[in-house]
Amino acid sequence: MEARLIIAKLRDRQALSEAELRWFATGLASGDVSDAQAGAFAMAALLNGMTSAERVALKLAMRDSGDVLRWDLPGPAIDKHSTGGVGDALSLLLAPALAAMGAYVPMVSGRGLGHTGGTLDKLEAIPGLATEVSEDRFREIVGAVGCAIVSATGSIAPADKRLYAVRDVTGTVESIDLITASILSKKLAAGLDALVLDVKCGSGAFMQSAAEARALAESLVETANGAGCRTAALITDMNQPCCPSLGNALEVLEVMEALTSGDATGLITDLTCALGGVLLVLSGQAGDEAAASEQLRATIADGSAAERFGRMVAELGGPRDFTERWADRLPSAPVVIDVPARAEGHVAAIDGRALGNVVVALGGGRRRGGERIDPSVGLSDVAMLGDPVGPHTPICRIHAASIEAAEAAERAVGEAIVIGAAPPPAPMIHDRVMP
């Protein structure tokens, strides 16, 4: 077989066989398929789509391009995955909250993709912390702490690791087929018993319309359950950030505030508990979603989730006193400026994708594969939908490496946040796709 012939068939809308997709995935893992060929394949998949059979075959081929973990734990292995948004640090809150309830969360996560931040990049804003660990070490941390958030090792879905990086820099992130294969190849290789999916919908998401989000959610839930992993999806609102900060260290600050303040309220906590409640019922660890959600909220309020997070940070090489000294331990940008509102009124609309791109332009995301990022830059104190603002009221605070970068970001932020009449309240959860 040849990569160029497989790409040509996908380009010409000819059906690809399971053997051809397995060969291509093997070539991604081994390096026999080049970055240029991977990018061409991704673009053809984005433009032409793939059939359900091709999607399943690609997912299984990418999963089987490396090791598939098996767990020997006192309880089920469970996880959550987000399809990508801005200000979305929910995984950092949910994993330790679940662990505090006695669950086991082996979370194989990803880096920033397009305008969205990556869970691994956020965690690695913590000095000394490394998310690349061996399989044996991964097992040790999950067994001892109850949760570990790590990158896919070279032995876990290596085909996806290649294709994931190529999609980030070739404008092919939005393909439902490739998103499905990417998410599930990693998650099913992690040997999960249950999975909840946070499918984002709105201006800051890859799936901006309700129809697109529903199509992706159904694709993921159908494929995962067909492979034996009990899976459900919540379609959640991404017309504003999940929390009022965007950027790696700044989002960790938000998470630590939620974990240590004793105030288990707010959008990020509410959504975390909703997703966790679904997951605990899916895995058989709870019989009622509402009750499970409130139990999760209690672990956040009483500090037990913070204790698990601190243990995980230490096991991954971070500071052992992080939960006590987090405000001092995280990097800060040298330039911080406020962005005043251009008019009197309320925040009427937020272009989440534009705000995410501001963070990338500041250096908080990647425009080329392998590019280093600055964990300290980003946006904080972002005004949320319906907030009253005026010429003397900042709509956000910019954290930048230079005055020039801050001024460029200020112009872009002013265009991304629309001032006008207050919009009607939007639901946190738009829809559900259950098994």
LOMI-449484 format. One record per residue (C-alpha): residue in one letter; x, y, z. Coordinates in nm, 4 decimals. Each point is the difference from the previous one (the first is absolute). Layout:
BEGIN
+---------+----------+----------+----------+
! residuo !       c1 !       c2 !       c3 !
+---------+----------+----------+----------+
!       A !        X !        Y !        Z !
...
+---------+----------+----------+----------+
END
This chain:
BEGIN
+---------+----------+----------+----------+
! residuo !       c1 !       c2 !       c3 !
+---------+----------+----------+----------+
!       M !   0.0000 !   0.0000 !   0.0000 !
!       E !   0.1024 !   0.3636 !  -0.0478 !
!       A !  -0.0997 !   0.3065 !   0.1985 !
!       R !  -0.0556 !   0.2098 !  -0.3126 !
!       L !  -0.2474 !  -0.2520 !  -0.1430 !
!       I !  -0.1982 !  -0.0133 !   0.3258 !
!       I !  -0.0083 !   0.3816 !   0.0109 !
!       A !  -0.1153 !   0.0121 !  -0.3617 !
!       K !  -0.2876 !  -0.2409 !   0.0717 !
!       L !  -0.1166 !   0.2133 !   0.2929 !
!       R !   0.0360 !   0.3116 !  -0.2149 !
!       D !  -0.2125 !  -0.1565 !  -0.2737 !
!       R !  -0.2653 !  -0.1269 !   0.2453 !
!       Q !   0.0827 !  -0.3643 !  -0.0583 !
!       A !  -0.0568 !  -0.2365 !   0.2933 !
!       L !   0.3071 !  -0.0927 !   0.2025 !
!       S !   0.0310 !  -0.3542 !   0.1305 !
!       E !   0.0789 !  -0.0939 !   0.3578 !
!       A !   0.3364 !  -0.1326 !  -0.1207 !
!       E !   0.0883 !   0.3300 !  -0.1694 !
!       L !  -0.0870 !   0.2030 !   0.3097 !
!       R !   0.1931 !  -0.2380 !   0.2227 !
!       W !   0.3017 !   0.0288 !  -0.2315 !
!       F !  -0.0216 !   0.3799 !   0.0073 !
!       A !  -0.0268 !   0.0079 !   0.3812 !
!       T !   0.2978 !  -0.2328 !   0.0281 !
!       G !   0.1939 !   0.2318 !  -0.2314 !
!       L !  -0.0887 !   0.3014 !   0.2152 !
!       A !   0.1352 !  -0.1813 !   0.3056 !
!       S !   0.3171 !  -0.1225 !  -0.1690 !
!       G !   0.0799 !   0.3172 !  -0.1939 !
!       D !  -0.0435 !  -0.1643 !  -0.3403 !
!       V !  -0.2804 !   0.2494 !  -0.0637 !
!       S !   0.1455 !   0.3511 !  -0.0208 !
!       D !  -0.1423 !   0.3139 !   0.1600 !
!       A !  -0.0952 !   0.1253 !  -0.3471 !
!       Q !  -0.1907 !  -0.3211 !  -0.0715 !
!       A !  -0.1682 !   0.0117 !   0.3431 !
!       G !  -0.1086 !   0.3595 !  -0.0683 !
!       A !  -0.1378 !  -0.0920 !  -0.3434 !
!       F !  -0.1921 !  -0.2917 !   0.1509 !
!       A !  -0.1449 !   0.2278 !   0.2707 !
!       M !  -0.1072 !   0.2618 !  -0.2550 !
!       A !  -0.1686 !  -0.2605 !  -0.2197 !
!       A !  -0.1848 !  -0.1374 !   0.3037 !
!       L !  -0.1104 !   0.3492 !   0.1003 !
!       L !  -0.1279 !   0.0933 !  -0.3462 !
!       N !  -0.1572 !  -0.3313 !  -0.1022 !
!       G !  -0.0873 !  -0.1693 !   0.3269 !
!       M !   0.0237 !  -0.3693 !   0.0819 !
!       T !  -0.2638 !  -0.2705 !   0.0231 !
!       S !  -0.1002 !  -0.1512 !   0.3335 !
!       A !   0.1918 !  -0.3183 !  -0.0879 !
!       E !   0.3119 !   0.2011 !  -0.0915 !
!       R !  -0.0253 !   0.1999 !   0.3223 !
!       V !  -0.0194 !  -0.3137 !   0.2140 !
!       A !   0.2835 !  -0.1651 !  -0.1919 !
!       L !   0.2234 !   0.3081 !   0.0357 !
!       K !  -0.0718 !   0.0253 !   0.3721 !
!       L !   0.0827 !  -0.3667 !   0.0597 !
!       A !   0.3115 !   0.0191 !  -0.2188 !
!       M !   0.1278 !   0.3051 !   0.1903 !
!       R !  -0.0807 !  -0.1613 !   0.3352 !
!       D !   0.1814 !  -0.3176 !  -0.1002 !
!       S !   0.3060 !   0.1888 !  -0.1304 !
!       G !   0.1353 !  -0.0313 !   0.3558 !
!       D !  -0.0733 !  -0.1634 !   0.3332 !
!       V !  -0.3502 !  -0.0349 !   0.1418 !
!       L !   0.0037 !   0.0263 !   0.3792 !
!       R !  -0.1767 !  -0.2404 !   0.2323 !
!       W !  -0.0673 !   0.1031 !   0.3608 !
!       D !  -0.0101 !  -0.2044 !   0.3209 !
!       L !  -0.1606 !   0.2506 !   0.2366 !
!       P !  -0.2533 !  -0.0260 !   0.2857 !
!       G !  -0.2462 !   0.1992 !  -0.2138 !
!       P !  -0.0682 !   0.0886 !  -0.3633 !
!       A !   0.2360 !   0.2194 !  -0.2031 !
!       I !  -0.1939 !   0.3095 !  -0.1063 !
!       D !   0.0763 !   0.3232 !  -0.1846 !
!       K !  -0.1363 !   0.3179 !  -0.1555 !
!       H !   0.0945 !   0.1678 !  -0.3254 !
!       S !  -0.0795 !   0.3439 !  -0.1405 !
!       T !  -0.0164 !   0.0668 !  -0.3730 !
!       G !   0.1721 !   0.3338 !   0.0563 !
!       G !  -0.0906 !   0.3492 !   0.1041 !
!       V !   0.1466 !   0.3112 !   0.1601 !
!       G !   0.0542 !   0.0431 !   0.3710 !
!       D !  -0.0733 !  -0.3724 !   0.0345 !
!       A !   0.1988 !  -0.1372 !   0.2928 !
!       L !  -0.2713 !  -0.2379 !   0.1219 !
!       S !   0.2187 !  -0.3118 !  -0.0162 !
!       L !   0.2330 !   0.1456 !   0.2622 !
!       L !  -0.2959 !   0.0402 !   0.2339 !
!       L !  -0.1945 !  -0.3157 !  -0.0805 !
!       A !   0.2788 !  -0.2605 !   0.0186 !
!       P !   0.0978 !   0.0717 !   0.3635 !
!       A !  -0.3656 !   0.0427 !   0.1050 !
!       L !  -0.0781 !  -0.3467 !  -0.1364 !
!       A !   0.3115 !  -0.1427 !   0.1652 !
!       A !  -0.1104 !   0.1501 !   0.3324 !
!       M !  -0.3185 !  -0.2082 !  -0.0334 !
!       G !   0.2010 !  -0.3193 !  -0.0465 !
!       A !  -0.0104 !  -0.0116 !  -0.3807 !
!       Y !   0.2970 !  -0.0758 !  -0.2259 !
!       V !   0.0702 !   0.2444 !  -0.2817 !
!       P !   0.2828 !  -0.0943 !  -0.2418 !
!       M !  -0.0251 !   0.3095 !  -0.2202 !
!       V !   0.2043 !  -0.0062 !  -0.3209 !
!       S !  -0.0335 !   0.3568 !  -0.1211 !
!       G !   0.1208 !   0.2300 !  -0.2779 !
!       R !   0.1692 !   0.3295 !  -0.0690 !
!       G !  -0.1456 !   0.3200 !  -0.1427 !
!       L !  -0.1718 !  -0.0402 !  -0.3348 !
!       G !  -0.0749 !   0.3008 !  -0.2182 !
!       H !  -0.1503 !   0.2819 !   0.2065 !
!       T !  -0.0730 !  -0.2235 !   0.3003 !
!       G !   0.2256 !  -0.0666 !   0.2966 !
!       G !   0.1312 !  -0.3451 !   0.0868 !
!       T !  -0.0300 !  -0.1686 !   0.3396 !
!       L !   0.3632 !  -0.1135 !  -0.0097 !
!       D !   0.1267 !   0.3500 !  -0.0779 !
!       K !  -0.1996 !   0.1345 !   0.2942 !
!       L !   0.1373 !  -0.2602 !   0.2405 !
!       E !   0.3551 !   0.0575 !  -0.1221 !
!       A !  -0.0305 !   0.3683 !   0.0948 !
!       I !   0.0711 !  -0.1354 !   0.3494 !
!       P !   0.3818 !   0.0115 !   0.0462 !
!       G !   0.1688 !  -0.3382 !  -0.0131 !
!       L !  -0.3108 !  -0.1922 !  -0.0991 !
!       A !   0.0408 !  -0.2421 !  -0.2919 !
!       T !  -0.2940 !  -0.1794 !  -0.1583 !
!       E !   0.2108 !  -0.2479 !  -0.1966 !
!       V !   0.0369 !  -0.3060 !   0.2215 !
!       S !   0.0531 !  -0.3694 !  -0.0603 !
!       E !  -0.2917 !  -0.2397 !  -0.0028 !
!       D !   0.1173 !  -0.1542 !   0.3275 !
!       R !   0.0219 !   0.3416 !   0.1640 !
!       F !  -0.3441 !   0.0900 !  -0.1349 !
!       R !  -0.1419 !  -0.3104 !   0.1648 !
!       E !   0.1742 !   0.0786 !   0.3296 !
!       I !  -0.1394 !   0.3532 !   0.0174 !
!       V !  -0.3556 !  -0.1022 !  -0.0886 !
!       G !   0.0098 !  -0.2775 !   0.2604 !
!       A !   0.1431 !   0.2212 !   0.2749 !
!       V !  -0.1773 !   0.3324 !  -0.0636 !
!       G !  -0.3115 !  -0.1044 !  -0.1913 !
!       C !   0.0749 !   0.2240 !  -0.2979 !
!       A !   0.2809 !   0.0867 !  -0.2379 !
!       I !  -0.0122 !   0.2356 !  -0.2974 !
!       V !   0.2728 !  -0.0941 !  -0.2463 !
!       S !   0.0912 !   0.0215 !  -0.3662 !
!       A !  -0.0309 !  -0.2979 !  -0.2277 !
!       T !   0.3307 !  -0.1816 !   0.0143 !
!       G !   0.1670 !  -0.1241 !  -0.3151 !
!       S !  -0.1723 !  -0.3308 !   0.0648 !
!       I !  -0.3564 !   0.1369 !   0.0360 !
!       A !  -0.1699 !   0.0848 !  -0.3307 !
!       P !   0.3206 !   0.1261 !  -0.1675 !
!       A !  -0.1842 !   0.0391 !  -0.3312 !
!       D !  -0.2332 !   0.2521 !   0.1603 !
!       K !   0.2908 !   0.1903 !   0.1544 !
!       R !   0.1402 !   0.0594 !  -0.3494 !
!       L !  -0.3311 !   0.0883 !  -0.1608 !
!       Y !  -0.1061 !   0.2200 !   0.2950 !
!       A !   0.3091 !   0.2206 !  -0.0374 !
!       V !  -0.0440 !   0.0268 !  -0.3772 !
!       R !  -0.3679 !   0.0972 !   0.0289 !
!       D !   0.0910 !   0.2842 !   0.2356 !
!       V !   0.2108 !   0.1748 !  -0.2645 !
!       T !  -0.1846 !  -0.0880 !  -0.3223 !
!       G !  -0.3464 !   0.1451 !   0.0590 !
!       T !  -0.1642 !  -0.3430 !   0.0301 !
!       V !  -0.0986 !  -0.0021 !   0.3663 !
!       E !  -0.3763 !   0.0202 !  -0.0612 !
!       S !  -0.0487 !  -0.3358 !  -0.1777 !
!       I !  -0.2624 !  -0.2016 !   0.1921 !
!       D !   0.1496 !  -0.3229 !  -0.1320 !
!       L !   0.3528 !   0.0826 !   0.1127 !
!       I !  -0.1184 !   0.1398 !   0.3334 !
!       T !  -0.1885 !  -0.3235 !   0.0651 !
!       A !   0.2958 !  -0.2192 !  -0.0942 !
!       S !   0.2444 !   0.2139 !   0.1971 !
!       I !  -0.1980 !   0.0171 !   0.3229 !
!       L !  -0.1063 !  -0.3616 !   0.0079 !
!       S !   0.3311 !  -0.1509 !  -0.1118 !
!       K !   0.1666 !   0.1509 !   0.3089 !
!       K !  -0.2865 !  -0.0543 !   0.2406 !
!       L !  -0.0639 !  -0.3606 !  -0.0984 !
!       A !   0.3736 !  -0.0738 !   0.0020 !
!       A !  -0.0045 !   0.1155 !   0.3627 !
!       G !  -0.2222 !  -0.2972 !   0.0846 !
!       L !  -0.3001 !   0.1961 !   0.1273 !
!       D !  -0.3191 !  -0.1494 !   0.1382 !
!       A !  -0.2016 !   0.3233 !  -0.0297 !
!       L !   0.0434 !   0.3382 !  -0.1683 !
!       V !  -0.1916 !   0.3282 !   0.0033 !
!       L !   0.0466 !   0.2437 !  -0.2870 !
!       D !  -0.0316 !   0.3764 !   0.0292 !
!       V !  -0.0918 !   0.1019 !  -0.3544 !
!       K !   0.0333 !   0.3765 !  -0.0258 !
!       C !  -0.2378 !   0.2083 !  -0.2116 !
!       G !   0.0306 !   0.3706 !  -0.0810 !
!       S !   0.2356 !   0.2772 !  -0.1027 !
!       G !   0.2999 !  -0.1388 !   0.1887 !
!       A !  -0.0461 !  -0.3617 !  -0.1097 !
!       F !   0.1041 !  -0.1927 !  -0.3093 !
!       M !  -0.3663 !  -0.0962 !  -0.0427 !
!       Q !  -0.1723 !   0.3394 !  -0.0045 !
!       S !  -0.3543 !  -0.1082 !  -0.0893 !
!       A !  -0.2344 !  -0.2240 !   0.1973 !
!       A !  -0.0314 !  -0.2338 !  -0.2987 !
!       E !   0.3786 !  -0.0428 !  -0.0311 !
!       A !   0.0373 !  -0.0622 !   0.3728 !
!       R !  -0.2819 !  -0.2545 !  -0.0015 !
!       A !   0.1540 !  -0.1811 !  -0.2978 !
!       L !   0.3361 !  -0.0233 !   0.1749 !
!       A !  -0.1535 !  -0.1111 !   0.3286 !
!       E !  -0.1988 !  -0.2743 !  -0.1707 !
!       S !   0.3071 !  -0.1134 !  -0.1957 !
!       L !   0.2072 !  -0.0256 !   0.3170 !
!       V !  -0.2644 !  -0.1676 !   0.2153 !
!       E !  -0.0966 !  -0.2535 !  -0.2670 !
!       T !   0.3592 !  -0.0916 !  -0.0799 !
!       A !   0.1170 !  -0.0256 !   0.3626 !
!       N !  -0.2940 !  -0.2081 !   0.1185 !
!       G !   0.0422 !  -0.2215 !  -0.3041 !
!       A !   0.3554 !  -0.0646 !   0.1151 !
!       G !  -0.1175 !  -0.1011 !   0.3481 !
!       C !   0.0631 !   0.3198 !   0.1965 !
!       R !  -0.3089 !   0.1356 !   0.1772 !
!       T !  -0.0163 !   0.3589 !  -0.1284 !
!       A !  -0.2309 !   0.3021 !   0.0080 !
!       A !   0.0356 !   0.3607 !  -0.1136 !
!       L !  -0.1187 !   0.3375 !   0.1243 !
!       I !  -0.0189 !   0.2792 !  -0.2583 !
!       T !   0.1059 !   0.3090 !   0.1958 !
!       D !   0.0044 !   0.3701 !  -0.0731 !
!       M !   0.3196 !   0.1590 !  -0.1332 !
!       N !  -0.1312 !   0.3457 !  -0.0947 !
!       Q !   0.2127 !   0.1279 !   0.2859 !
!       P !   0.3057 !  -0.1443 !   0.1769 !
!       C !  -0.0513 !  -0.2691 !   0.2634 !
!       C !   0.1872 !   0.2225 !   0.2437 !
!       P !   0.1053 !   0.3669 !  -0.0210 !
!       S !   0.3636 !  -0.0820 !  -0.0804 !
!       L !   0.1637 !  -0.1276 !  -0.3192 !
!       G !   0.3623 !  -0.1097 !   0.0014 !
!       N !   0.1864 !  -0.2836 !   0.1644 !
!       A !   0.1174 !   0.1317 !   0.3385 !
!       L !  -0.3007 !   0.2318 !   0.0267 !
!       E !  -0.2430 !  -0.2909 !  -0.0378 !
!       V !   0.1893 !  -0.2008 !   0.2629 !
!       L !  -0.0442 !   0.3003 !   0.2310 !
!       E !  -0.3763 !  -0.0198 !  -0.0570 !
!       V !  -0.0009 !  -0.3725 !   0.0769 !
!       M !   0.2014 !   0.0474 !   0.3185 !
!       E !  -0.2320 !   0.2764 !   0.1133 !
!       A !  -0.2940 !  -0.2371 !  -0.0494 !
!       L !   0.1786 !  -0.2849 !   0.1814 !
!       T !   0.1230 !   0.1978 !   0.3002 !
!       S !  -0.2483 !   0.2828 !   0.0612 !
!       G !  -0.2759 !  -0.2130 !   0.1495 !
!       D !  -0.2457 !   0.1644 !  -0.2412 !
!       A !  -0.1195 !  -0.2820 !  -0.2246 !
!       T !  -0.2191 !   0.2193 !  -0.2214 !
!       G !   0.0428 !   0.1577 !  -0.3417 !
!       L !  -0.0192 !  -0.1192 !  -0.3590 !
!       I !   0.3187 !  -0.2089 !   0.0002 !
!       T !  -0.1060 !  -0.1876 !   0.3141 !
!       D !  -0.3613 !  -0.0445 !  -0.1094 !
!       L !   0.1038 !  -0.1517 !  -0.3330 !
!       T !   0.2660 !  -0.2175 !   0.1630 !
!       C !  -0.2544 !  -0.1461 !   0.2408 !
!       A !  -0.2583 !  -0.0564 !  -0.2747 !
!       L !   0.2478 !  -0.1961 !  -0.2113 !
!       G !   0.1258 !  -0.1945 !   0.3006 !
!       G !  -0.3509 !  -0.0945 !   0.1047 !
!       V !  -0.0677 !  -0.1541 !  -0.3409 !
!       L !   0.3307 !  -0.1855 !   0.0078 !
!       L !  -0.0535 !  -0.1474 !   0.3466 !
!       V !  -0.3419 !  -0.1350 !  -0.1046 !
!       L !   0.1400 !  -0.1378 !  -0.3288 !
!       S !   0.2689 !  -0.1894 !   0.1888 !
!       G !  -0.2435 !  -0.1407 !   0.2565 !
!       Q !   0.1559 !   0.1908 !   0.2892 !
!       A !  -0.3152 !   0.2030 !   0.0632 !
!       G !  -0.3694 !  -0.0484 !  -0.0672 !
!       D !  -0.1095 !   0.3622 !  -0.0189 !
!       E !   0.1665 !   0.2774 !  -0.2020 !
!       A !  -0.1147 !   0.2869 !   0.2188 !
!       A !   0.1205 !  -0.1624 !   0.3204 !
!       A !   0.3335 !  -0.0961 !  -0.1580 !
!       S !   0.0477 !   0.3567 !  -0.1249 !
!       E !  -0.0549 !   0.1382 !   0.3496 !
!       Q !   0.2463 !  -0.2508 !   0.1456 !
!       L !   0.2595 !   0.1217 !  -0.2483 !
!       R !  -0.0747 !   0.3598 !   0.0952 !
!       A !   0.0588 !  -0.0923 !   0.3639 !
!       T !   0.3500 !  -0.1351 !  -0.0785 !
!       I !   0.0835 !   0.3341 !  -0.1620 !
!       A !  -0.1438 !   0.2031 !   0.2875 !
!       D !   0.1663 !  -0.1976 !   0.2807 !
!       G !   0.3501 !  -0.0089 !  -0.1525 !
!       S !   0.0217 !  -0.3749 !  -0.0600 !
!       A !   0.0166 !   0.0525 !  -0.3771 !
!       A !   0.2802 !   0.2543 !   0.0522 !
!       E !   0.1903 !  -0.2572 !   0.2046 !
!       R !  -0.0214 !  -0.2520 !  -0.2869 !
!       F !   0.1074 !   0.2656 !  -0.2499 !
!       G !   0.3024 !   0.0876 !   0.2118 !
!       R !   0.1016 !  -0.3649 !   0.0255 !
!       M !  -0.0303 !  -0.0423 !  -0.3767 !
!       V !   0.2110 !   0.3126 !  -0.0616 !
!       A !   0.2724 !  -0.1301 !   0.2324 !
!       E !  -0.0002 !  -0.3460 !  -0.1597 !
!       L !   0.0462 !   0.1631 !  -0.3422 !
!       G !   0.3037 !   0.1961 !   0.1216 !
!       G !  -0.1652 !   0.3263 !   0.1023 !
!       P !   0.0410 !   0.1836 !   0.3324 !
!       R !  -0.1057 !  -0.2031 !   0.3022 !
!       D !  -0.1452 !   0.3111 !   0.1614 !
!       F !  -0.1965 !   0.1067 !  -0.3072 !
!       T !  -0.3449 !  -0.0022 !   0.1599 !
!       E !   0.1292 !   0.2326 !   0.2734 !
!       R !   0.2237 !   0.2220 !  -0.2144 !
!       W !  -0.1641 !  -0.0105 !  -0.3447 !
!       A !  -0.0252 !   0.3782 !  -0.0349 !
!       D !   0.3794 !   0.0272 !   0.0411 !
!       R !   0.0928 !  -0.3030 !  -0.2069 !
!       L !  -0.1627 !   0.0870 !  -0.3336 !
!       P !   0.1805 !   0.2198 !  -0.2565 !
!       S !  -0.1241 !   0.3552 !  -0.0596 !
!       A !   0.0343 !   0.2231 !  -0.3070 !
!       P !   0.2123 !   0.3185 !   0.0191 !
!       V !  -0.2650 !   0.2226 !  -0.1622 !
!       V !  -0.3583 !   0.0198 !   0.1278 !
!       I !  -0.2516 !   0.2534 !  -0.1367 !
!       D !  -0.3746 !   0.0489 !   0.0321 !
!       V !  -0.2261 !   0.0285 !  -0.3061 !
!       P !  -0.2784 !   0.2562 !   0.0538 !
!       A !  -0.3400 !  -0.0429 !  -0.1625 !
!       R !  -0.0461 !   0.2137 !  -0.3098 !
!       A !  -0.3564 !   0.0964 !   0.0969 !
!       E !  -0.2569 !  -0.0128 !   0.2800 !
!       G !  -0.2267 !  -0.3030 !   0.0078 !
!       H !   0.0189 !  -0.3740 !   0.0573 !
!       V !   0.2081 !  -0.2782 !  -0.1508 !
!       A !  -0.2311 !  -0.1051 !  -0.2832 !
!       A !   0.2197 !  -0.2550 !  -0.1789 !
!       I !   0.3455 !  -0.1550 !   0.0268 !
!       D !   0.1999 !  -0.1377 !  -0.2928 !
!       G !   0.1662 !  -0.2842 !   0.1883 !
!       R !   0.2074 !  -0.1136 !  -0.2951 !
!       A !   0.1410 !   0.3528 !  -0.0363 !
!       L !   0.0910 !   0.0111 !   0.3694 !
!       G !   0.1696 !  -0.3390 !  -0.0304 !
!       N !   0.1994 !   0.1294 !  -0.2956 !
!       V !   0.1045 !   0.3022 !   0.2076 !
!       V !   0.1556 !  -0.2381 !   0.2524 !
!       V !   0.1778 !  -0.1862 !  -0.2807 !
!       A !   0.1341 !   0.3299 !  -0.1393 !
!       L !   0.1263 !   0.0958 !   0.3463 !
!       G !   0.2061 !  -0.3217 !   0.0002 !
!       G !  -0.2345 !  -0.2151 !   0.2073 !
!       G !  -0.0726 !  -0.2431 !  -0.2852 !
!       R !   0.1698 !  -0.1512 !  -0.3040 !
!       R !  -0.0081 !   0.1193 !  -0.3599 !
!       R !   0.2542 !  -0.2623 !  -0.1110 !
!       G !   0.0491 !  -0.3574 !   0.1135 !
!       G !   0.2437 !  -0.0335 !   0.2910 !
!       E !   0.0027 !   0.3748 !   0.0721 !
!       R !   0.0774 !   0.0972 !   0.3608 !
!       I !  -0.2704 !   0.1875 !   0.1842 !
!       D !   0.0105 !   0.2640 !   0.2724 !
!       P !  -0.2087 !  -0.1311 !   0.2920 !
!       S !  -0.0308 !   0.3428 !   0.1649 !
!       V !  -0.1859 !   0.1911 !  -0.2731 !
!       G !  -0.3717 !   0.0244 !  -0.0663 !
!       L !  -0.3151 !   0.1776 !   0.1125 !
!       S !  -0.1559 !   0.0237 !   0.3445 !
!       D !  -0.3057 !   0.1684 !   0.1523 !
!       V !  -0.1871 !  -0.0414 !  -0.3292 !
!       A !  -0.3472 !   0.1572 !   0.0200 !
!       M !  -0.2680 !  -0.2626 !  -0.0525 !
!       L !  -0.3260 !   0.0199 !  -0.1941 !
!       G !  -0.2432 !   0.2474 !   0.1536 !
!       D !   0.2590 !   0.1723 !   0.2200 !
!       P !  -0.0445 !   0.3805 !   0.0169 !
!       V !   0.3016 !   0.1896 !  -0.1376 !
!       G !   0.1000 !   0.3568 !  -0.0849 !
!       P !   0.2961 !   0.2122 !  -0.1084 !
!       H !   0.1476 !  -0.0270 !   0.3494 !
!       T !  -0.0801 !  -0.3672 !   0.0454 !
!       P !   0.2591 !  -0.2485 !  -0.1314 !
!       I !  -0.1338 !  -0.2772 !  -0.2209 !
!       C !   0.3114 !  -0.2069 !   0.0689 !
!       R !   0.3610 !   0.0123 !   0.1115 !
!       I !   0.2821 !  -0.0889 !  -0.2425 !
!       H !   0.3125 !  -0.1823 !   0.1189 !
!       A !   0.2761 !   0.0352 !  -0.2600 !
!       A !   0.3737 !  -0.0349 !  -0.0542 !
!       S !   0.0347 !   0.3538 !  -0.1428 !
!       I !  -0.1853 !   0.3303 !  -0.0318 !
!       E !  -0.0227 !  -0.0497 !  -0.3779 !
!       A !  -0.1652 !  -0.3411 !   0.0415 !
!       A !  -0.2397 !   0.1393 !   0.2598 !
!       E !  -0.1058 !   0.2889 !  -0.2246 !
!       A !  -0.0662 !  -0.2332 !  -0.2940 !
!       A !  -0.2048 !  -0.2245 !   0.2282 !
!       E !  -0.1964 !   0.3000 !   0.1316 !
!       R !  -0.1236 !   0.0844 !  -0.3501 !
!       A !  -0.1026 !  -0.3594 !  -0.0670 !
!       V !  -0.1791 !  -0.0392 !   0.3344 !
!       G !  -0.1956 !   0.3216 !  -0.0627 !
!       E !  -0.1316 !  -0.1487 !  -0.3237 !
!       A !  -0.0776 !  -0.3400 !   0.1523 !
!       I !  -0.2193 !   0.1226 !   0.2866 !
!       V !  -0.3169 !   0.1722 !  -0.1221 !
!       I !  -0.1686 !   0.2620 !   0.2200 !
!       G !  -0.3760 !   0.0522 !  -0.0297 !
!       A !  -0.3194 !  -0.1264 !   0.1588 !
!       A !   0.0251 !  -0.2868 !   0.2453 !
!       P !  -0.0779 !  -0.3314 !  -0.1736 !
!       P !  -0.2515 !  -0.2468 !   0.1457 !
!       P !   0.1584 !  -0.2553 !   0.2340 !
!       A !   0.1336 !  -0.3053 !  -0.1819 !
!       P !  -0.0239 !  -0.3531 !   0.1423 !
!       M !   0.3223 !  -0.1559 !   0.1236 !
!       I !  -0.0983 !  -0.3330 !  -0.1573 !
!       H !  -0.1758 !   0.0071 !  -0.3385 !
!       D !  -0.0570 !  -0.3719 !  -0.0544 !
!       R !   0.0907 !  -0.3512 !   0.1067 !
!       V !   0.0901 !  -0.3099 !  -0.2015 !
!       M !  -0.0301 !  -0.3109 !   0.2123 !
!       P !   0.0935 !  -0.3627 !  -0.0779 !
+---------+----------+----------+----------+
END
